[in-house]
Amino acid sequence: MMQRLLDVSQRKFAPNPIPGDCPPTPPIPFPIAVYSHRGGWLERDGSGCHYVENTMPAFRNSATLDVDVLELDVHLTKDDQVVVFHDKDMARMCGRQYRGKSIKDFNYDDLPPLLDKQADAAGPADKEAGPADKDRTRIFKLEELFIEFPTFPIQIDFKANSEKLVHLTHELIMKYPGRQQLVIWGSFLHNVNSCAYKVDRSIPLSASFFRMLLLMTAHRFGLMESYPIYESFFIAHWVLWPFGLGLESGGGRRTCAQWKVTQFVEAGHFTLIVLFGDERRHASINNLDAYKACHSSVCHAICTDAPSLLQKFLSEVGPLPRVQMNVTILTK
């Protein structure tokens, strides 16, 4: 009965599944413990201000901190430029006048500046500002990051429901020698993930939201043989908090859902990256209590907006246990 229910769900929500005989994507080939989420925007610049998320100054700062991975989000412009930006709707980052507008509605040269909420809470930063300030509020191309940081590991999160975005991103990856071995990618959108798998199976792939729920349920009911794993890792996003997957901050009893995540990862099915980073939800999630919860869990990496705080925490308590144990990343 449960397998029939899962099969029906897969046909409905993932109508274009990967064939069961396809090989898995490879293990992640580089250290991943400290992720800089959207550039680590909660860090402060020389003036004491937080960075603007997903901007070149933020990523430059994270690079100087020597984090393990730079995490970013990509969209596609009207003239087919792959740019670094998170939201589907541009209002939060560019101003209320852009409500209902998406990156795909603009050519790259016509994109507005980002809001610098600390410098000017009323609107975009001064258009007459100097080059450094313009960079602080400029939506930049993914290729710029590849050029400036040719040896830095990067995770690419596809935010737009666009197979063209996957193909053009892959073209950029292949344009720069060695970049293919320093990228992991994926999307919570299943059809985008399926496209990424088909485009390049040599790049470690994350599980889509649907696949994560499908595989955890199959594991719970002993049905894993019916649903082969072709992904390399999954991300426990803070969006799952309402369903009990958010890690507890105080060492209390795990929820049933947390137990299932633990059993699933400990069975060797996946590398687990816990994403702490969305300040729009619930409580503060870039703090020591959250890090402590992760440290006592089964996660392999923590994605944070405050990487220097995480680094300080790990220097005091030791590396994440599963990293310390040199856990092999298994994909079955």
Disulfide bonds with the S-S distance in Angstrom:
none
